[in-house]
Amino acid sequence: MSAAAPGDPDEGVFAAWLAERIGAYARRQIGEDEDPVAWGLDSVALLGLFGDIEEAFGPLLEPADLWAHPSVRDLARHLAMRHAMGRNSGRVRAVFAFTGQGCQHPRMTAGLYEELSGYRHHLAEADEAIAPYLGRSVRELILDGDPRVHQTALTQPALFAVGYALAMTLVRAEGVRPVAVLGHGTGEVAAAVVAGALSLDDAARLVCFRGAYMQHLPSGGGMMATCASPWEAADAAAAEPEVSIGAFNAARATVLTGAVDGLERVRERLAAIGIASTFLPVTHAFHSPLMEPVKDRFEAAARHLTGRTPTLPYYSTVYGRQYVQPLTAGYWTDQITAPVRFADAARHMLAQQAPSHVVEIGPKAVLTPFLRRMAGTGGPTCLAVCRSPETNAVDLAGVLSKLNAGPLAEL
């Protein structure tokens, strides 16, 4: 018999209810962080569980969603999100997700720059703020097709400028007001500006010093995206003291970071058990202990920034949850070596904010596939402002129409 369904459940109530029901099928106590594989349920039991959920709470998910979430707690967050979306049906509630390093490319957003005066204005704003620290125009770097955009000292301010300009174009020119933000790695800096936690000038200083100090670290580091779970990735890297997890992007999307020779050996171990991996286009082992030598210098350079408390819900990929403290120099210093807990932050944001739309802010779509997988079938609409290097004003108009904003919204 199914446990009684509460009238207006939240994430905690869903988690307790699921643990009880799964425990009844498994004939043992189930922990809220336990992997679904460990539940030991056959297909009949899983269909029974799906039927119990639908009977108790209505059509909040599809059978495949049971496997798309790596624990009772994550499945509970998904159910809470779907339940809240039902209450907010018909309302546009957009959240912004800012991409990080690795998605840059020469002439990124050139089509938008050529066709949109609003985007040109906001990119010029970012360029003016960055120029005193970079000693050159980041706008020219981006638009001239300069291959040096892949050098860390230039990549990070360039990505910040693009993220800021895209977000401000949506917010100020088109009236898209996000209800929450998160950022992946370097993307956290642009997210902090949109959330009111950093001024544009402080963010420009922060991102330029961050990139410059990292650029001058010794070479030999890298990052590798894998199709492994965190446990599989950690096991494969256990014999490599200079390799660690750099990002938790999704249930089976873990990024390893560290010395390149160690990553090569881990890649071979993963391939031997049928797990694919690929090196990312970065020059250093970001979000790893190999970044430790820059922390003291960076903290000294960032000490004078005015970190404020976010005025929008800010989901930290350092902590994997909403962060409500001021974003001071200490936060940004810790971020340099901390792994990116994108999956945790995104799942919390989806569950707690119940967005109707998730908008990826960056020069190409990187996070959208992960977000779609987390949201599951029937979840929020996931949109990328720049779906490809050729994105132009017509593409952006389509995004705005789906957000009920911009000139096509009334058509």
N, C-alpha and C positions, 0 to 999 in steps of 0.2 A: 504494500500500500504506500502511495506517495505521501510525503510529509505535506502538511497543510501549507498552501501558498500564502504568503503575507500580502496585504493589500497594496503597499507601495514600497517595494523592496529597493535597497541600495546594494552597493558592492558587497558589503559585509554579510548582509542577509542572504544574498545569492550564494556566496561562498559557503556559508554554513549549510544551506539547503542542499547544494550540490555535494558537499562532502558526505552528508548523511545519506543521500540517495545512492551515490557511487559506492559508499561503504556497504550499503545493503546488498548491492549486486555482487561486490567483491567478497562479502562476508568477513570484513575486517575494517579497522579504522583507517581512513584515508587522510593524509596530510594535505593541506591546502597548496603546498608547493611541490607536490609529487607529480612526476612526469606521467602523462596518460598511458604510456607503454607499460608502466609499472602497475596500473590498475588491474591488469590481467583480465579484461572483459572481452568476451567474444562478440561477434557481430550481432547476435541475438540480444545480448545484454545492452550493447550500445544503442540498438534501435529502441529497446525498452526505455533506456535513459532519455533518448530524444523524445519519445512519446510522452514521458513523464513531464519533461520541460514544457512541451507544447500544451499539455493538458493543464498544467499549473499556471503558466504565464502567457500562453498564446504563442503565435508564430514568430518568435524572436530570432530564430536561427535555422540553418539548414543542417542536415546530418554531417556534411563535410566540416562544418565549423567546430565540431567536437575535437577534430584532430588539428585544427589550425591554431589552437591555443595550448601552450606547453604546460599548463597546470590548472588545478581547480581555481586558483586565484585569478589567473588570466582569463579563464572562461567566464568567471563571475564578473570581471570587469567588462567583458564583451556583452554579457546579458544586461548589465546595468546601463551600458551605453545604448543598446537597442531599446530598452524599456524607456529611457529618458528621451530618445529620439521620437518615440511614439507620442509622448506627452507634448513635444515641441513640433509636431508634424505641421508642415507648411511654413515654418519660420526658417529664414536663412541664418545659420549660425556658422560662420567660417572661422577656422583656425589656420594659422600660418606655420609652415615648417620650412626652415631655411637650410639649404644644402651647405656642405663644407668642402674642404679641399679635395681635389681629385676630379671635380666636374668642370674645371676651367678649360677653355679652349680659345685659340686666337679668334678675334672678332666676335666674341660672345655678345649677344644682344644687339648686334649691328643693325639688324632689320628693324628692331623697335626704335633704336636711336634715330634712324633715318626718317621714320614715319610718325613718331609721336613727340610732340613738343613737351609734354609733361615729363616723359622719360628723360629727354635731353636736359631739362631743367634740373631734375633731381640727381642725375649723374654728374652734372656740373657742380652741384652742391657738395657731393662727396669728394669730387676731384679737388675742389678748393680746400676742403678740410684736410685732405691727405697730403697735398703738395708740400707743405712745410717740413714734413717728416720724411717723405720719400725723395724729395729733391727733384721730382719730375712729375709730369702729368700722367696719372693713372688712366685717365680717359683716352689719351692718345695711345698708350700702351695697349689698351683693350681693342680699340677700333682700328689700329694700324696693322693688326694681324701679327704682332711681334711674338715670335716663339718664346721669348723670355718670360712670357706670362706663366710658364711652367716652373720658373725659379721661385722658390718659397718666399723670398723677401718681397717679390712682386705679386705672387699668386694671392697671398692672403689679403693685402689691401685691395687688389683688383676684385676678388670675390666679395669682399665687404661692400665695395662701391656698387657693384651690380645688385647685390641683395638689398641694400638700402634703397637704391633707385627704383627697383621693381616694386618693393613694398610701399614706398611713398607714392608711387604712381597709382597704385591701387587705393591707398588710403585717402590721399589728398585730392587726386584728380578724378577718381572714379567713385569715391564714397564707399569703398568696401572696408568695413570696420571689423577687424578680427576680435574674437572673444577670448583668444588665448594664443600663445606663441611657443615654439620650441626651435632650437637650432642644433644642427649636427656639427660638432667641432667648431671650426672658425665661424660657422653660421650662427653660433650663439651670440656673437658680438652684434650682428645686425638685428637679431631677435631682441636683444637687450635695449637697443635704441627704440624699436617699435613699442616695446613694453614700458618705455619711459624710465628705464633704469640707468641708461647712459646717455649723455649728450652726444651729438654728432662729433664734436671736436674731441671729446674724451675717447670715443670709440675709434676715431682715426688714429690718434696717438697710440692707443692700445694695440691695434692690429698691425701697425707699422713696426713697432718695437718687437712684437711677437714674431713676425715673419723674419725680421732682420737677424734677431738673435738665433733663431732656429737655422737660418741659412748658413751661419758660420760654424755650426757644429761639424765635426768630422763626418765624412761620407761613410757609406757602408751599411746604412740603415734603410729599411723599406717597410712596406705594408702589403699584406696579401689577403684578399677576400676569399672566403671559403664557403662551401655549402654544408659546413659542419655545424652541429649543435655546439654550444659552449663546452659541454662535457667532452665531446669528441675532439674539439680543437685543443682543449687543455691537455688531454691525454696525449695527443700527438706531439705537443710541444713540451711535454714534461722533462725530456732529456736535454732541452736547450735553455740554458740559464739566461740567454739574452733574447729570448722570444717570449712574448706575453700576449694576452688578448687586448687589442686596441679598441674594439668596438663590438657591442652586442646590437646588431641591427634587426634581427628577427630570430624566430625559433631555430631556423637552419641557415642563418646568414651571419657568420662570425668573422670578424677581421682580426688577423694576427699581425703583430708589429714587432720589430726588432732587427737584429743583425741579418743581412741578406743571406749569408751562408747558412745560418740556422734556419731561416725560412725555407730555403731550398730543400733542406733535409726534411723538414716538416711536410712540405709539399709532396715529397716522395712517399712518406708514410701515409698521408691521406689518400693519395692515388692508389696505393696498394689495397685500401679497403673501399675503393670505389667512390671517393669523395673528391669532387672537382675543386680547384682553386686557381686564382689568377692574381698576378702582381698588379698593384694599383700604380697610376702614374704620379708617384710622389718621390721626393728625393731624400727623405729622412724617415726615421721610425717615430712618427708622431704618436702621442698618447702612450708613451712607454717610458720605463726608467732611463732609457738612453737620452731623454730630454732633460734629465735632472741637472746637468751643468748650466742650463740657462735660467733656472728658476730664481736664483738670488739676484742676478742682474735685471731680470724682467720685473721682479717685485719692486725693486728700487725705482725702475722707470715708471711703473704703474701706481706707485704709492700716492701720488698727488691727484689721481682721478677722483671725481666725485661720484662714487657708486651709490645709487639710490635704490629704494625699495621699488620693485616693479609695480606699476599701476594697472597692468593687465596680468592675468594669470600667466606665469612664466614657468615652463616645464624644463627643468634643468637636466641636461644629459650628463652632467657630472654626478648627480645624485639619483637620477632616474625617477623623479617625482616633481611635484610643484615646489618651487623655491620661493619663499616669501621674505627672505632677509635681503638687506642691501647687497648689491653686486659690487663688492669692494675689490681692491687689489689682491687680497688673499684668495678670493674665489677664482679669479682669472689665473693666478699662479698655480693653484691646485689643478686647474683644468688642463694644464700643459701635459702633465704626466698621467692624469686619471683616464681610464678607459671611457669611451663614449657609450653611455647606457641609453642609447636611442630607443630600443625596444621597450624598456620599462617606462621611460618618459612618455612615449607615444601612447602606450596602452593606458596609462593613467589619464592622459589628456583626453583620449577618446571616451573613456568611461565617465570621467567627472564632468566634462564639458558637453557631451552628447552633441557634437557638431553635425550640421547637415552637410557641410563641405570641408574638406581639407585641401588647402592650397599650398603646393610646393613652390617656394620662392628660390630661384637659382637659374643659372644659365642653361641647364638641361635637366631632364627628369632623371633623378637618381633614387629618391626616397619614395616616390609614388608606388612602385610595386610592393615595397615593404608595408606601406600604410594600407594599401588595398587588402593585402593578405591579413593584416591584423584586424581590419574592420570587418572582414568576412562578407558573405553574401548579404545584401540588403543593408549594408552599413552606409556611412556617409559617402557622398560623391567625392572622389579624389581627383584633383585637377592640378596640372603642372602649368605654371605661367609660360615657361619655355619648354615645349615638348621636344624640340630638336634645335640644332644650331641655326636652322633657317627660320625660326619663329619670327613672325612679323605682326603688324597691327591687326590684321584680319584674325589671326590666331588668338590674340589677346581679346578681341571683341567677342569671340566665341566663349572664352572663359568668363568674361564679364556678364554675358547673357545668362549663363548658368547660375551666376551669383546674384541675379536680379539687380545688376548694376550696369552703369555705362549706357551708351546710346542705343544698344540693341535690346535692352531689358524690356522695353514696352512693346516690342514688335510681336 
